[in-house]
Amino acid sequence: MNIDIAIIGGGASGLAAAISAKETASSANVVVIEKLPRVGKKIIASGNGKCNLSNVNITNQNYHGSLNAVKIISAAPDYRDFFTKKLGILCMIGSEGKEGGVYPRSNSSTTVLNALRLRASKLGVVELCGCDINEIIPKKNGFILRSADNEFFCRRVIVAAGGYAAPSFGTDGSIMRIIKGMGYKISRICPAVAPLKVDANEVKGLKGVRVKGEISAYSGNQLLRTEKGELQFNENNISGICVFNLAYLFSEYEGNMKLCADLLPEITHKKLFDYLVDLREVRRDLPLEEFLTGAFVKNLAVYLVKRSLSRSISNSISSLSDQEILCICSNIKKLEFKVCGCSSWQHAQATMGGIHGSCVDEKLQSKLHKGLYFCGEILDVAGDCGGYNLQWAWSSGIVAGINCGKELLNDKIK
């Protein structure tokens, strides 16, 4: 089977690439090759089924890796031009507490996938599902793609196979390993947009606790980044969007990274101390386990007292010294946890690392093999939680698709 433009991967970036390539080179046969029985499975799961497809606040600080993601994104149409004008999806801003997040008005990810497939089908893009590519062989004027049962000669190839995150949706890193074997530099791989693991003993008694606050990542005394939002405590990890946005740092600071949570960021250290001193009188006859129950849920209130004091919490609150109150105050304002790992790939939403930015040009074409393009999560770009990773997927897919189509047309003219 001969193919003009083959797209490996039928996810967000792959479908955007296929549509853009076919719109650019309308006479080319464009085929999306997907290993799963159907395209777009990860799109359906995105945003808890609501598909947080973009964000209105796109900055360099929202992206991490060796590639200038914002430069690529700015070269593609924004969500209004692509999703509303081209695909007919009515969008809205704001949901799930993610500031600036863009969602389909239907609040359903199936709306987005259906629109992508309708547009691709109308253009004549072919979906070839249940086909797992296990070899990419550069040839004169093209590439041979091999699966267990098929072999294709492709004049151009766009690799949109994703990274390692959420392997149940087909992104298990298998294509990344093939690309590495072809001589490409791969930045260190690590889960991103994921919970961070801490010692289970350090969060004992906090399972299920949620608290709004501010959390910072440190390496030694160096402040790396601070995020605000809801913290969620589990048996051996801390999660929540604010933590997800710090997870990418683990790839660089593994073994020397800690989290510091401010559980009452709206109150200064001094005002908190004064409040606790007054509270000692208000609740003087109660046991220590009730000292903080006016500010936090019981589990967290007891945890903070236990962590701060080295005596029984059945003692009366009136027995607290100013020094002990100062210690409790310090733990509320800077509760420390040493990071001992990142979440498993099953619980990660994105991949930190991938094909290094030095391996592609501004058109997302390979510098090693002419006619080979990359887009989406397989590249060394990881965005924050809140629509940034899907925005990267669409934008990089569009840029790769347009440039691949143009290059194919130029070759025909020559």
C-alpha positions in Angstrom: 0.0 0.0 0.0 1.4 3.4 -1.0 0.5 6.5 1.0 1.3 10.1 0.3 1.1 11.2 4.0 0.9 8.8 6.8 0.1 9.9 10.4 1.1 7.5 13.1 -1.3 8.0 15.9 -5.0 8.9 15.9 -5.1 11.1 19.0 -5.5 14.9 19.3 -2.3 15.9 17.4 -2.7 13.2 14.8 -6.2 14.1 13.8 -5.3 17.8 13.7 -2.3 17.0 11.6 -4.3 14.8 9.2 -7.0 17.5 8.7 -4.4 20.2 8.1 -2.3 18.1 5.8 -5.3 17.2 3.7 -6.5 20.8 3.5 -3.1 21.8 2.4 -2.5 19.0 -0.2 -6.1 18.1 -1.2 -5.0 15.6 -3.8 -2.8 13.6 -1.5 -4.0 10.4 0.1 -3.8 11.0 3.8 -4.0 8.0 6.2 -4.2 8.0 10.0 -2.7 4.8 11.3 -3.9 4.0 14.9 -2.9 1.0 17.0 -6.2 0.9 18.9 -9.6 -0.2 17.5 -10.7 3.4 17.3 -9.1 6.8 17.1 -9.4 9.5 19.8 -9.7 7.3 22.9 -7.5 9.7 25.0 -9.5 12.7 23.7 -12.7 11.1 25.2 -11.0 10.8 28.6 -9.5 14.3 28.7 -10.8 16.9 31.2 -12.7 14.2 33.1 -14.7 13.6 29.9 -15.3 17.4 29.3 -12.2 18.0 27.1 -10.3 21.0 28.4 -9.2 21.8 24.9 -7.3 25.0 25.4 -6.6 28.0 27.7 -6.9 31.7 27.0 -3.8 32.4 29.0 -0.9 30.9 27.0 2.6 32.0 28.2 6.1 30.5 28.1 5.8 29.8 31.8 3.1 27.2 31.1 5.4 25.0 29.0 8.5 23.1 29.8 11.1 21.3 27.7 13.7 21.9 25.0 11.3 23.2 22.3 9.8 26.7 22.2 6.1 25.6 22.4 4.6 29.0 22.4 6.4 29.9 19.1 4.8 26.8 17.5 1.4 27.6 19.1 1.5 31.1 17.8 2.0 29.8 14.2 -1.3 27.9 14.4 -4.8 29.2 14.5 -6.3 29.8 18.0 -9.2 27.7 19.4 -11.8 30.0 17.9 -10.5 29.7 14.4 -9.9 26.0 14.6 -12.7 24.6 16.8 -15.5 27.0 16.2 -15.0 28.4 12.7 -13.6 25.2 11.1 -15.2 22.4 13.1 -18.4 24.1 14.3 -17.8 23.5 18.0 -19.4 26.1 20.4 -16.9 26.8 23.1 -17.0 28.3 26.6 -14.4 29.6 29.1 -14.3 28.3 32.6 -15.0 24.9 34.3 -13.5 22.6 36.9 -11.9 25.5 38.7 -9.2 25.8 36.0 -8.8 29.5 35.3 -9.0 30.4 31.7 -9.8 26.8 30.5 -11.6 26.5 27.3 -14.2 23.7 27.0 -16.9 22.6 24.4 -20.2 24.2 25.4 -21.7 20.7 25.4 -19.3 19.8 28.3 -18.7 16.5 26.5 -15.4 15.4 24.9 -17.3 13.3 22.4 -18.4 16.6 20.8 -14.8 17.4 20.0 -13.9 13.9 18.7 -17.0 13.7 16.6 -16.3 17.1 15.0 -12.7 16.1 14.2 -13.7 12.8 12.6 -16.5 14.5 10.6 -14.0 17.1 9.2 -11.4 14.4 8.4 -14.0 12.2 6.8 -15.4 15.0 4.7 -11.9 15.8 3.4 -11.3 12.2 2.6 -8.8 11.3 5.3 -8.6 7.5 5.8 -8.6 5.9 9.3 -6.6 2.7 9.5 -7.2 1.3 13.0 -5.9 -1.8 14.8 -2.5 -1.3 13.1 0.5 -1.1 15.4 3.6 0.3 13.6 6.8 -1.4 14.9 9.3 -0.2 12.4 10.1 3.0 10.5 12.6 2.6 7.7 13.9 5.6 5.8 14.1 5.0 2.1 14.8 7.1 -1.0 11.9 9.5 -1.5 10.0 8.2 1.5 9.7 5.7 4.3 8.5 2.1 4.9 6.3 1.6 7.9 5.9 -2.0 9.1 3.4 -3.6 11.5 3.0 -7.3 12.3 0.7 -7.8 9.3 1.3 -4.8 6.9 3.9 -2.8 5.1 3.4 0.6 3.7 5.5 2.9 1.5 4.9 6.5 2.6 6.2 9.6 0.8 5.8 11.6 4.0 5.3 10.6 7.7 4.0 12.5 10.6 4.7 10.8 14.0 1.9 11.8 16.4 2.0 8.7 18.6 2.2 10.4 22.0 4.5 9.7 24.9 4.2 7.3 27.9 1.3 8.8 29.9 -2.0 6.9 30.2 -0.8 3.7 28.4 -4.4 2.3 28.5 -5.2 4.9 25.8 -2.4 3.5 23.5 0.4 5.9 24.4 2.9 3.4 25.8 6.1 4.9 24.4 6.7 2.2 21.8 7.2 4.6 19.0 9.5 6.7 21.2 11.8 3.7 21.5 11.7 3.2 17.7 12.6 6.9 17.2 15.5 6.6 19.7 16.8 3.6 17.7 16.9 5.8 14.6 19.4 8.1 16.2 17.3 10.8 17.8 18.2 12.5 21.0 15.6 11.9 23.7 15.4 14.1 26.7 14.9 12.4 30.0 11.5 10.8 30.3 9.3 11.4 33.4 5.6 11.6 34.2 4.2 15.1 34.2 0.9 16.6 35.3 0.7 13.9 37.9 0.7 13.3 41.7 4.1 13.4 43.6 5.0 10.6 45.9 6.0 11.3 49.5 6.9 8.9 52.4 3.6 7.2 53.5 4.5 7.8 57.1 4.6 11.6 56.5 1.0 11.7 55.3 -0.4 9.0 57.7 -3.9 10.0 58.8 -4.4 12.5 55.9 -5.9 10.1 53.3 -8.8 11.8 51.6 -8.1 15.3 53.1 -8.5 18.2 50.7 -7.4 21.7 51.6 -7.0 24.9 49.7 -3.6 26.5 50.0 -0.3 27.4 48.4 2.4 24.8 47.6 6.0 25.4 46.6 8.7 23.2 45.2 12.2 23.6 46.5 15.6 22.0 45.8 17.6 22.7 48.9 17.0 26.3 49.7 16.2 27.2 46.0 12.6 28.0 45.3 11.6 26.4 42.0 8.0 27.3 41.6 4.9 28.1 43.6 1.3 27.2 42.8 -2.1 27.9 44.5 -5.1 25.6 44.6 -6.6 22.6 46.3 -4.2 20.0 47.8 -5.3 16.4 48.0 -3.6 13.9 50.3 -3.5 10.2 49.6 -1.8 7.2 51.1 1.6 7.9 49.7 1.3 11.0 47.5 0.0 14.5 47.2 -2.1 15.6 44.2 -4.4 18.3 43.0 -3.9 20.7 40.0 -1.4 22.8 41.9 0.8 19.7 42.5 0.3 18.5 39.0 1.9 21.7 37.8 5.1 21.0 39.8 5.5 17.3 38.7 7.6 18.2 35.7 10.4 19.4 38.0 11.0 15.9 39.3 12.8 15.0 36.1 15.5 17.5 36.9 15.6 17.5 40.7 14.9 13.8 41.6 16.4 13.0 45.0 16.7 16.7 45.9 13.2 18.1 45.8 10.7 18.9 48.6 7.2 20.4 48.7 6.3 23.1 51.2 2.6 23.8 51.7 1.2 27.0 53.2 -2.3 25.9 54.4 -3.4 29.4 55.3 -1.7 31.6 52.6 -4.2 34.5 53.2 -3.0 35.0 56.8 0.5 36.2 57.7 2.7 34.3 60.1 2.3 37.0 62.8 -1.4 37.2 62.5 -1.7 33.4 62.6 0.4 33.3 65.7 -1.7 36.0 67.4 -4.9 34.0 66.4 -3.5 30.8 67.9 -2.5 32.6 71.1 -6.0 33.9 71.5 -7.4 30.5 70.6 -5.4 29.0 73.5 -7.7 31.0 75.9 -10.9 30.4 73.9 -10.4 26.6 74.0 -8.3 26.3 77.1 -10.3 23.5 78.7 -10.5 21.3 75.5 -7.9 18.6 74.6 -5.2 19.5 72.1 -6.8 17.4 69.4 -9.5 20.2 69.2 -7.0 23.1 69.0 -7.2 23.6 65.2 -10.7 22.1 64.4 -12.0 25.6 64.0 -9.7 26.2 61.0 -9.2 22.7 59.5 -11.1 19.4 59.1 -10.5 17.1 62.1 -8.0 14.8 60.3 -5.8 17.6 59.3 -6.2 19.5 62.6 -5.1 16.5 64.6 -2.2 15.8 62.2 -0.8 19.3 62.5 -0.8 19.1 66.3 0.7 15.7 66.4 3.4 16.7 63.9 4.3 19.8 65.9 4.3 18.4 69.4 6.0 15.5 71.1 3.4 14.8 73.7 -0.1 13.4 74.1 -2.9 15.3 72.3 -5.2 14.4 75.2 -3.5 17.2 77.2 -5.4 20.4 77.6 -5.0 23.3 75.2 -4.2 25.6 78.1 -0.9 23.7 78.6 0.4 24.9 75.3 3.5 27.1 75.5 4.2 30.0 73.2 7.1 28.1 71.7 4.8 25.1 70.9 2.3 27.5 69.4 5.1 28.9 67.3 5.9 25.4 66.1 2.3 24.7 65.1 2.2 28.0 63.3 5.3 27.2 61.4 3.9 23.8 60.3 0.7 25.5 59.1 2.7 28.1 57.1 5.4 25.7 55.8 4.4 22.1 56.0 7.3 20.1 54.4 7.4 16.8 52.5 10.4 15.3 50.8 9.5 14.1 47.3 10.5 10.5 46.8 9.0 9.7 43.5 6.5 10.6 40.8 3.2 9.0 39.9 3.0 5.9 37.7 2.3 6.4 34.0 -1.2 5.2 34.5 -2.0 8.3 36.7 0.0 10.8 34.6 -1.7 13.1 32.1 1.4 14.0 30.1 5.1 13.1 29.5 8.0 15.2 30.5 10.8 14.7 28.0 10.7 13.2 24.4 12.4 14.0 21.1 14.8 16.9 21.9 14.0 20.3 20.3 17.4 20.2 18.5 16.2 17.3 16.3 13.4 19.3 14.6 13.2 22.6 12.7 10.6 25.4 13.2 8.3 23.5 10.8 8.6 20.4 13.1 10.4 18.5 10.3 13.2 16.2 11.3 16.7 17.5 10.9 17.9 13.9 10.4 15.3 12.6 7.9 13.7 14.9 5.3 9.9 14.2 5.1 9.6 13.0 8.6 7.6 15.3 11.0 6.7 15.1 14.7 3.9 16.6 16.7 2.3 16.3 20.1 3.5 14.6 23.2 6.3 12.7 21.5 8.2 16.0 21.4 10.0 17.3 24.5 7.2 19.6 25.6 5.0 19.3 28.7 2.4 21.9 29.6 0.7 22.7 32.8 -2.7 21.3 33.8 -5.6 23.3 32.4 -5.8 22.8 28.6 -2.2 23.5 27.8 -1.2 20.0 26.7 -4.2 19.7 24.4 -3.5 23.1 23.0 0.1 21.9 22.2 -1.3 18.8 20.6 -3.7 20.7 18.3 -1.2 23.5 17.4 1.8 21.2 16.8 -0.4 18.9 14.8 -1.7 21.7 12.6 1.8 23.1 12.1 3.3 19.7 11.2 0.3 18.9 8.9 0.4 22.2 7.0 4.2 22.1 6.5 4.2 18.4 5.5 1.5 19.1 2.9 3.3 22.1 1.5 6.6 20.2 1.2 4.8 17.3 -0.6 3.3 19.8 -3.1 6.7 21.5 -3.6 8.2 18.1 -4.4 5.5 17.5 -7.0 6.2 20.8 -8.6 9.9 20.1 -8.8 
